[in-house]
Amino acid sequence: MSGDGFPFALPASRFTAVNREASTLFEELRKPLLRYLVCLGLSTDEAQDVVQDAFLNLHRSLAGGVAHENARAWLFSVAHNQARNRQKTYHRRFGAPLEDGALKLLDESTPEHAFLKKEKFRRLASAIRALTEVERECLLLRAEGLRYREIGEVLEMATSTVADTVDRAVKKLAEKCNV
Amino acid sequence: MCEFENRLMAWMDRELEPADALAIEYHVRVCMACSVRADEYREISRSFADYCGAISTRKSSRRLRWAVWSATVGVAATAAMIMLMLRPRVEPLPFQRPAVPKAPAMAFRIAPVNPPAPVEPTRPRPGRNNVEVSPPAWNLEPSVQIAIPAEAVFAPGAVPLGFSFAAELSIANDGSARALRLRP
């Protein structure tokens, strides 16, 4: 084994490891990230751009030797901040009631079920619009499977505050929707 | 209001310490109000997740419809452009008076009529019905041969060039045609 080849072996193996880690995270988190951004109010194209940028940043930071204790929270945080920069008024779009065409996609077995679901979504949309921005974001991140600690990292809040916010938001929804 | 009610969501999200979670789990089993609340929160959480899924599906389907529509219009426009570009340019041809076909040349020839062979008179035999048989009248009439070019009868190309037919016409005494024989 020559001495010249050894210095190049380490970056190559590291590059492969970084690629593998980034690919795994991409497969796992791409859809939840897209869903979160779209629900925030971004268009599908915008959401895809943001997700791509977030994973590009992740790859760069991993290749630069930065270790992320919680890559999922880091990715959601980057995507959230980029979405905020792109669309300051996205919260106005989330919570808009679904139109009939979208409700057909829900694959309800009978028209009665479809009607009930439509009514439920209408009430829910009205209740979501009444939430504060932080409450909406907390619920969205929770719906994507993030823990309270991760939500706190994304939204830069204490975990206890997240717990209170989630509790308050769910109670508001339950009260408005008359569940 | 139950003292555990404010921690129900954290308990459902498995965010509590094990000891606290155990205490609330036991409480929910015995407290009807908290049990009902927990069911409400589960239902609203499920509805919220469904709503988020419907929102993202709606936007994706809109994008898909737009993409399909754009692709259809693009393909149609491209096809129209290609057809316009590849369409053969029609140039008016100079007017040519159609050639008048010449009348087919026909040749008439009076064919020599062979004299009928002499018929030997048969001797009448006794006891038989002797009827004198005269030779056929058409054989005695003069015949006319007409040469007909094939182009006058058939379409051009159907028959080799220069091919003609000869028609033999036999005329009866009263001037009417008795027989017509066509031979190449």
Interface residues (C-beta under 8 A of the other chain):
Chain A: L34 R35 V38 C39 S43 T44 D45 F94 L98 E99 G101 A102 L103 L105 L106 K120 F121 L124 A125 I128 L139 L140 R142 A143 R147 Y148 A163 V166 D167 V170 L173 A174 C177 V179
Chain B: N6 R7 L8 M9 A10 D13 E15 E40 Y41 E43 I44 S45 S47 F48 A49 D50 Y51 C52 G53 A54 I55 S56 T57 R58 K59 S60 S61 R62 R63
